[in-house]
Amino acid sequence: MRIMVTGGAGFIGSHVTDAYLAAGHEVLVLDALWEHGGGRRQNVPPRALFMHMDIRDESITRIFQEFKPEIVSHHAAQASVAIGSRDPIYDAQVNVVGLLNILENAVRHGVQKIIYASSGAIFGTPERLPMNETTPQRPESPYGITKMVGEHYLRFFQHERGLDFTSLRYGNVYGPRQDPNGEAGVIAIFIGRFLAKEGVRIDSDGEQTRDYVYVRDVAAANLAALERGGGGMYCIGTNKRTSVNKIYKELCRVSGFEAPVEQAPKRQGDARDAQFDCALAKKELGWSPGTELSDGIRETYEYFKDALPLSR
Ligand SMILES: NC(=O)c1ccc[n+]([C@@H]2O[C@H](COP(=O)([O-])OP(=O)(O)OC[C@H]3O[C@@H](n4cnc5c(N)ncnc54)[C@H](O)[C@@H]3O)[C@@H](O)[C@H]2O)c1
């Protein structure tokens, strides 16, 4: 198939691109290499076509005309909760208006399906864990709001314009190529500190948890969504809660270095726990997370050990 991956120079999108290429598909990566995002030109594999373009750009229509994608895997986004909260207008311009530019062009140019990178942020702080597809959506950040709104537009475009979709609601994704400098997940940030033989900051008592899902498993969900899950919205996690303390201990073991810990107060607005029940993704996409956290952390550590001095 011909697949356009928006945001394909970024952390997750580049692994999705790898998975599509490995399965024999033709891929065009469209990415603006946004200065505050994790996109890097060198993340795009040589076998993929690359178009340096903003998803809000009107001339995107030319790319649809020429490449004629059958599928769009939409990973381009203003993906920072902090930036979205400081600048909700920019957040909505990229995550809502940019998405609409993609959807309008997709309909106009005969795309069959959109695969959408959604987020656990659409749920806010749920009353019950694990979260699943029936958990009420009460996003607590502009980023969570725009990701939720995106899903509503997908439903509208399917119903009114016949454009199929699958929405994948990711937990905390980690793995090689994650930007360790921004507000990326704690795993990438900690690995950067461990490799520099520096201390780490642990907020609160470190027992707060997240559902960490390995990026190659996320790419596998994107592969499954090519054929399955039409009109569906799925939680993509591991159904496990992992504390910051556990990640710290795992990294001490893998690196042989006991990084000094600075305790910091609880961060305002941070949910205490997260966990995603992925039973529906298993049933309808045939997907389940295959990577144990200890293996994923080891692979990520090994990657950064080789790549970090060269990556900036
Ligand atoms: N990392 C996570 O844990 C996580 C969790 C849930 C959802 N997501 C979603 O997954 C997707 C990928 O996230 P990521 O962590 O790989 O982030 P990332 O920053 O590495 O990737 C996003 C990519 O989008 C590109 N981009 C940003 N604005 C653009 C624009 N206006 N036009 C074209 N390209 C633009 C960036 O250059 C970057 O390459 C995002 O949609 C994000 O919201 C990520």
The ligand as an ORCA input file, in Angstrom:
! r2SCAN-3c Opt
* xyz 0 1
  N       5.246      9.950     23.156
  C       4.135      9.551     23.782
  O       4.207      8.940     24.860
  C       2.769      9.801     23.166
  C       1.640      9.398     23.903
  C       0.381      9.607     23.350
  C       0.241     10.157     22.091
  N       1.346     10.556     21.398
  C       1.150     11.129     20.061
  O       1.947     10.422     19.127
  C       2.378     11.296     18.081
  C       3.875     11.251     17.952
  O       4.469     11.704     19.172
  P       6.023     11.616     19.471
  O       6.181     11.345     20.906
  O       6.654     10.747     18.468
  O       6.452     13.145     19.259
  P       7.534     13.771     18.269
  O       7.630     15.224     18.606
  O       8.795     12.975     18.304
  O       6.848     13.577     16.861
  C       5.913     14.495     16.337
  C       6.367     14.876     14.943
  O       5.410     15.790     14.394
  C       6.122     16.795     13.677
  N       5.308     18.008     13.623
  C       4.967     18.823     14.650
  N       4.206     19.825     14.196
  C       4.046     19.632     12.863
  C       3.351     20.330     11.847
  N       2.667     21.452     12.124
  N       3.388     19.841     10.588
  C       4.088     18.707     10.292
  N       4.786     18.028     11.213
  C       4.755     18.480     12.498
  C       7.400     17.007     14.462
  O       8.421     17.604     13.686
  C       7.735     15.583     14.911
  O       8.581     14.932     13.991
  C       1.820     12.675     18.430
  O       0.603     12.835     17.733
  C       1.568     12.585     19.921
  O       0.567     13.468     20.331
  C       2.611     10.389     21.916
*
